[in-house]
């Protein structure tokens, strides 16, 4: 029951953060961002937000911009989500997808 509730909360955060970044964050250093997943601590006080950005060259700039905008995004989350606790946000570039893309490419090349 607790796991399902946490998963639902993470999914809600992912959707809301994605909407806020695309509609409200006006920083020119933020590229085209896709939120890939959100992981919330068991006490719901912290959330790691993993993202990908296009073009990949803007990853570091976007990470800095999102980190600087974390307070603003949390403020907007408070308005949009009915929850007792809104977690503090920590943004991270999702490196896991890069690993899978590389593995997929290598496997595809071997099959040709």
Secondary structure, 3 states (H helix, E strand, C coil): CHHHHHHHHHHHHHHHHHHHHHHCCCCCCCCEEEEEEEEECCCCCEEEEEEEEECHHHHHHHHHHHHHCHHHHHHHHHHHCCCCCCCEEEEEECCHHHHHHHHHHHHHHHHC
